C-alpha cells in the first residue's frame, strides 16, 4: 500500500508570486501524535493509574499518582 500524500497549491496572499508553489506532505513525514513527543510533558513517573499534573516550577505536565495541591469538592451525601 502506498503512502498517502497531500498535495496543496500555496498562493502568495500579496500577489507578488514570490511565495507561491506546491506543498507535498506524505503521511510518513508527519510524526505520530503521541503525548510522549510533546516537549512540555514529563512521563518519568508514569505508572498505572497516574494522572498528568501541571507543575508550575518546571512549566511541564508530569505523570503522578500524588494529588498534593488539588482542592476537591465531593459534594454532599
ChimeraX attribute file (.defattr): number of C-alpha atoms within 10 A of each C-alpha:
attribute: neighborCount
match mode: 1-to-1
recipient: residues
	/A:1	3
	/A:2	5
	/A:3	9
	/A:4	9
	/A:5	12
	/A:6	10
	/A:7	10
	/A:8	11
	/A:9	9
	/A:10	11
	/A:11	14
	/A:12	11
	/A:13	10
	/A:14	8
	/A:15	9
	/A:16	9
	/A:17	10
	/A:18	10
	/A:19	12
	/A:20	13
	/A:21	11
	/A:22	10
	/A:23	10
	/A:24	10
	/A:25	12
	/A:26	11
	/A:27	12
	/A:28	10
	/A:29	10
	/A:30	8
	/A:31	8
	/A:32	9
	/A:33	8
	/A:34	7
	/A:35	11
	/A:36	10
	/A:37	11
	/A:38	11
	/A:39	9
	/A:40	14
	/A:41	18
	/A:42	21
	/A:43	16
	/A:44	9
	/A:45	13
	/A:46	14
	/A:47	11
	/A:48	8
	/A:49	8
	/A:50	15
	/A:51	17
	/A:52	16
	/A:53	19
	/A:54	16
	/A:55	13
	/A:56	8
	/A:57	6
	/A:58	10
	/A:59	10
	/A:60	16
	/A:61	18
	/A:62	20
	/A:63	20
	/A:64	20
	/A:65	15
	/A:66	10
	/A:67	11
	/A:68	8
	/A:69	7
	/A:70	8
	/A:71	7
	/A:72	7
	/A:73	6
	/A:74	6
	/A:75	5
	/A:76	4
	/A:77	3
